[in-house]
């Protein structure tokens, strides 16, 4: 009798877990604003940090802003990654502009999407798909739910993301990314072998969102590494914001330009 009762309780608990409503990242004009850079997850190999010899000074301070300079002594970098970053660092220290995807109105890829700041991220959730939209220039990620990856994928800017819900967490698996983006704000490159797993969940009673990111790329890093990205909740409607207009009036930010007019 007791064994049957216990089995019934466990079965009911499992059913309740399976029927739990997925997390709602989007209702009532909810949006999410970046709260800092990627932070290393407990137990992860070292993630990229700023070179201590070149202090980073952000905008909106009394000091002259500087660009981030990645610490190429990181032991997890493959030699070609270290060499490319050192060359880029030397050029930036000599005066080159350290372009970001946001400055150049380019796709950021994954996990580069988490480098977007200032403007909020919005979610659109449907039974078959989740859209994750950065409102700065309406860059959209498509996450297809409860389906396997497609066969014979060709690398693209945002690859293919498939996902599912595990209780209060949205789990996203992304492959088939091209090698034209960076994984962080230090302009760390990667190969097209990169595989990214993200786990989105709300924390602090829904006031914040935490994303646990795992990056595997055997061609770029000696070991897989994990990081945490945090966002704070804001109430803000989705509005259109064009990135490319007027930026070329001051600098050449390498913004994509059509070869011929559309009309």
TIKOL-795244 format. One line per field, with one value per residue (C-alpha): residue number from 0; x, y, z. Coordinates in nm, 3 decimals. Each point is the difference from the previous one (the first is absolute). Layout:
! TIKOL-795244
n (NUM  ...)
px (X  ...)
py (Y  ...)
pz (Z  ...)
//
This chain:
! TIKOL-795244
n (0  1  2  3  4  5  6  7  8  9  10  11  12  13  14  15  16  17  18  19  20  21  22  23  24  25  26  27  28  29  30  31  32  33  34  35  36  37  38  39  40  41  42  43  44  45  46  47  48  49  50  51  52  53  54  55  56  57  58  59  60  61  62  63  64  65  66  67  68  69  70  71  72  73  74  75  76  77  78  79  80  81  82  83  84  85  86  87  88  89  90  91  92  93  94  95  96  97  98  99  100  101  102  103  104  105  106  107  108  109  110  111  112  113  114  115  116  117  118  119  120  121  122  123  124  125  126  127  128  129  130  131  132  133  134  135  136  137  138  139  140  141  142  143  144  145  146  147  148  149  150  151  152  153  154  155  156  157  158  159  160  161  162  163  164  165  166  167  168  169  170  171  172  173  174  175  176  177  178  179  180  181  182  183  184  185  186  187  188  189  190  191  192  193  194  195  196  197  198  199  200  201  202  203  204  205  206  207  208  209  210  211  212  213  214  215  216  217  218  219  220  221  222  223  224  225  226  227  228  229  230  231  232  233  234  235  236  237  238  239  240  241  242  243  244  245  246  247  248  249  250  251  252  253  254  255  256  257  258  259  260  261  262)
px (0.000  0.272  0.205  -0.299  -0.077  0.361  0.002  -0.323  0.143  0.316  -0.207  -0.216  0.309  0.149  -0.328  -0.015  0.358  -0.080  -0.309  0.175  -0.056  0.316  0.165  -0.153  0.279  -0.226  -0.337  -0.101  0.267  0.275  0.347  0.347  0.300  0.357  0.158  0.375  0.233  0.016  0.118  0.182  -0.221  0.119  0.242  0.049  0.339  0.099  -0.204  0.147  0.072  0.156  0.380  0.108  0.271  -0.263  -0.280  -0.341  -0.183  -0.367  -0.200  -0.180  0.286  0.225  0.288  0.085  -0.175  0.213  -0.067  0.006  0.330  -0.029  0.253  0.161  0.180  -0.325  0.114  -0.325  0.067  0.127  0.319  -0.174  -0.255  0.277  0.196  -0.300  -0.102  0.354  0.012  -0.336  0.102  0.319  -0.196  -0.257  0.272  0.157  -0.324  -0.234  -0.369  -0.105  -0.325  -0.286  -0.298  -0.224  0.218  0.013  -0.367  0.114  -0.145  0.170  -0.047  -0.018  0.112  0.097  -0.369  0.064  0.245  -0.291  -0.065  -0.202  -0.309  -0.231  -0.052  -0.360  -0.144  -0.290  -0.112  -0.225  -0.059  0.238  0.253  0.164  0.129  0.273  0.028  0.258  -0.185  0.311  -0.033  -0.257  0.245  -0.206  0.088  -0.239  -0.022  -0.205  -0.161  -0.005  0.161  0.341  0.266  -0.033  0.239  0.275  -0.012  0.213  0.165  -0.178  0.016  -0.236  0.017  -0.291  -0.143  -0.235  -0.139  -0.230  -0.126  0.127  -0.228  0.079  0.285  0.018  0.285  0.142  0.249  0.172  0.223  0.096  0.138  0.243  0.342  -0.054  -0.108  0.162  -0.096  0.044  0.083  0.374  -0.035  0.084  -0.048  -0.136  -0.030  -0.309  0.021  -0.140  -0.292  -0.185  -0.250  -0.198  -0.232  -0.231  -0.185  -0.145  0.148  -0.070  -0.374  0.002  0.188  0.307  0.085  0.307  0.143  0.248  0.210  0.221  0.235  0.167  0.241  0.285  0.165  0.018  0.012  0.182  -0.303  -0.367  -0.072  -0.306  -0.114  -0.296  -0.180  -0.248  -0.281  -0.238  -0.369  -0.141  -0.348  0.045  -0.198  0.180  0.093  0.180  0.356  0.214  0.371  0.162  -0.138  0.259  0.279  0.225  -0.007  0.271  0.198  0.007  -0.148  0.011  -0.379  -0.133  -0.095  -0.209  0.185  -0.296  -0.315  -0.320  -0.227)
py (0.000  0.246  -0.088  0.055  0.331  0.118  -0.104  0.191  0.314  -0.022  -0.053  0.300  0.214  -0.106  0.079  0.341  0.074  -0.104  0.222  0.301  0.313  0.120  0.318  0.320  0.235  0.231  0.105  0.357  0.166  -0.180  0.054  -0.077  0.233  -0.127  0.019  -0.018  -0.227  -0.377  -0.134  -0.331  -0.284  -0.196  -0.277  0.130  0.035  0.368  0.216  0.304  0.303  0.341  0.014  0.146  0.201  0.201  0.126  0.017  0.333  -0.005  0.290  0.250  0.055  0.299  -0.185  -0.062  -0.326  -0.290  -0.324  -0.341  -0.183  -0.375  -0.182  -0.241  -0.185  -0.192  -0.367  -0.121  0.169  -0.196  0.149  0.146  0.177  0.147  0.117  0.161  0.178  0.126  0.146  0.167  0.130  0.152  0.174  0.138  0.127  0.168  0.185  -0.233  0.013  -0.318  -0.060  -0.181  -0.162  0.271  0.283  -0.158  -0.107  -0.357  -0.326  -0.097  -0.376  -0.219  0.057  0.343  0.094  0.052  0.281  0.224  0.257  0.314  -0.086  -0.277  -0.356  -0.114  -0.352  -0.122  -0.346  -0.232  -0.376  -0.075  0.281  0.260  0.325  0.184  0.355  0.266  0.328  0.203  -0.093  -0.279  -0.288  -0.317  -0.348  -0.284  -0.292  -0.292  -0.202  -0.375  -0.092  -0.149  0.188  -0.002  -0.219  0.145  0.353  0.272  0.245  0.332  0.309  -0.140  -0.366  -0.223  0.012  -0.266  0.003  -0.146  0.086  -0.175  0.121  0.370  0.001  0.050  -0.215  0.102  -0.197  0.181  -0.140  0.090  0.344  0.162  0.119  0.372  0.102  0.026  -0.179  0.302  0.371  -0.077  -0.098  -0.364  -0.196  -0.351  -0.263  -0.133  -0.306  0.204  -0.150  0.216  -0.109  0.263  -0.032  0.300  0.037  0.278  0.071  0.229  -0.046  0.087  0.329  -0.138  -0.258  -0.222  -0.178  -0.281  -0.040  -0.296  0.035  -0.296  0.061  -0.252  0.203  0.322  -0.101  -0.276  -0.077  0.096  0.302  0.138  0.350  0.180  0.301  0.199  0.234  0.220  0.024  0.323  0.089  0.140  -0.043  -0.123  0.291  0.016  0.129  0.009  -0.052  0.099  0.350  0.279  -0.204  0.057  0.376  -0.028  -0.319  -0.291  -0.264  -0.269  0.004  -0.228  0.200  -0.125  -0.023  0.157  0.185  -0.199  0.253)
pz (0.000  0.104  -0.308  -0.225  0.169  -0.041  -0.363  -0.054  0.158  -0.211  -0.311  0.081  0.059  -0.332  -0.178  0.166  -0.110  -0.356  -0.003  0.158  -0.205  -0.177  0.128  -0.133  -0.111  -0.200  0.149  0.093  -0.216  0.189  -0.142  0.128  0.017  0.022  0.344  -0.065  -0.197  -0.003  0.336  0.042  0.124  0.304  -0.101  -0.355  -0.166  -0.010  -0.233  -0.170  0.217  -0.059  -0.015  0.337  -0.177  -0.191  0.223  -0.161  0.042  -0.112  -0.138  0.223  0.242  0.063  -0.167  -0.363  -0.104  -0.120  -0.186  0.161  -0.044  0.052  0.218  -0.247  0.280  0.056  -0.005  -0.158  -0.336  -0.297  -0.152  -0.308  0.222  0.215  -0.304  -0.168  0.321  0.062  -0.351  0.053  0.344  -0.142  -0.277  0.245  0.233  -0.304  -0.074  -0.188  0.096  0.178  -0.185  0.171  -0.170  0.143  -0.136  -0.344  -0.009  -0.058  0.135  0.325  -0.013  0.310  0.272  -0.142  0.024  0.372  -0.071  -0.102  0.271  0.081  -0.205  0.127  -0.118  -0.064  -0.016  -0.213  0.112  -0.201  0.033  -0.288  0.007  0.223  -0.147  0.190  -0.134  0.080  -0.042  -0.084  -0.367  0.008  -0.020  0.036  0.119  -0.085  0.244  -0.134  0.280  0.051  -0.330  -0.091  -0.189  -0.378  -0.201  -0.221  0.135  -0.157  0.243  0.040  0.223  0.265  -0.092  0.094  0.352  0.132  0.351  0.261  0.346  0.311  0.278  0.051  -0.253  -0.376  -0.135  -0.340  -0.211  -0.288  -0.276  -0.360  0.083  -0.241  0.121  -0.074  0.351  0.344  0.320  0.227  0.028  -0.022  -0.367  0.069  -0.325  -0.041  -0.272  -0.174  0.226  0.289  0.193  0.254  0.266  0.191  0.298  0.055  0.331  0.210  0.343  0.296  -0.032  -0.369  0.043  -0.175  -0.263  0.008  -0.302  0.048  -0.316  -0.092  -0.298  -0.169  -0.287  -0.023  -0.277  0.203  0.370  0.180  0.219  0.000  0.219  0.173  0.087  0.155  -0.146  0.209  -0.103  0.198  -0.078  -0.144  -0.121  -0.346  -0.323  -0.307  -0.226  -0.333  0.007  -0.314  0.060  -0.330  -0.056  0.028  0.161  -0.302  0.054  0.267  -0.063  -0.241  0.228  -0.272  -0.026  -0.279  -0.309  -0.294  -0.330  -0.182  0.100  0.055  -0.174)
//
